[in-house]
Amino acid sequence: MSSSVIQLECQCNNYPWGKKGSSSLAAKYAAATPGGHFKLDESKEYAEQWMGTYPTTPSLVLATGEDLQKHINSNKEKLIGKAILDKFGADLPYLPKILSIAKALPLQIHPDKGLAAKLHKKDPEKFGDANCKPEIAVALGKFEVFVGWKPIPEIQQLFTTVPILKSRFTKSSETHFNGETLKEVVGKILSASDEEIVELYESLKKTEVKDFGKHTYFPELLPRLAEQYDKSDPGNLVALLTMNYLVLQKGDAIYVPADGIHAYLSGDIVECMARSDNVLNTGFCPRADRDSIELFTAALTFSPKNADEALLKQKKSDKGLKGHTQVLAPPLSEFDMLITKLKGKETETIKALQGLAILIVTGGKGKMRAEGKEHEVKEGYAFFIGYNTEIELAAESGLEAHIAFAEA
Ligand SMILES: [Zn+2]
């Protein structure tokens, strides 16, 4: 009889925006797991640790080295439960990750289901699945992010007050910005030549702070972004001029819907998304890596947002029987996430979930009891928790866990 609590050995990828060596939390977590496949190299960037079964970076069953998805496939009904099997099939329907971000990730959107299906058919190599990918990001410390659009009046204020923007982008007749104006402006920035972008950058650098209104971060962020990629990268301007810039603290979370524009800038986070790896990039990356501007702007949802709309609030969860567990429940997504926080020697019981879960320990250490067995847990350990399995977490001196789960 196979166990429903399976410790995982997870892998890291090396995207160039990741933090280096042991300064990367993703790498630290991969190295913390016994198993030994992962060798930390201080000269390498470690961007993302994946805890799931997406085929490019699959997790392994620690005890046997078996591929997790293969293991699930041979114990489907027991590990996933019939309802989830019927709804999503045997493949893990979501993918949690730890991200360690040293510099901006490409400015990106993830296509919605309709577009993803089209792209996957046309170019299956580049778009590896036909799924959409709403995602959440939970800060494990200070986390800087560009997400969604600034409210239209704020964008209008910038494009009618800052002299260089006024002369380049705004017709004198334009006194009222709307979604169409925003789409035009973003399209213009993205299709400008390198020289034009550099010229805009230099003018913005000389612009008086007061012209940026409430966006007082321009003088600091403009050169910082330009240094990460290049002065000629249009991502600098799209992000600063049209998107919300947020500085989040530990525990804060954002939700990015399918088609929502976002670029993570710095920090360590837990991220979770539907099972998909489709992305359209357009800035904060070399020109050759950018997707077509038409494709990108066509896929964008230009319904303007504000910063508050992007924030996802934690609520107390009744899954934690002793009251130490909060839940993040993103709308229209395959998964929710529990966050259990224990002080001192506190314990928490997570009631049996009617689906499957991935638990990642994000702080402290202690024990996890389930099925009459006891498992050691400490920061960096990750577990698959099968269908209908109650677990008890007992802290030794504080313990924190993020648990992504799906119930049918
Ligand atoms: Zn993303």
Boltz pocket constraint, residues with backbone or C-beta under 6 A from the ligand:
constraints:
  - pocket:
      binder: B
      contacts: [[A, 108], [A, 110], [A, 135], [A, 262]]
      max_distance: 6.0
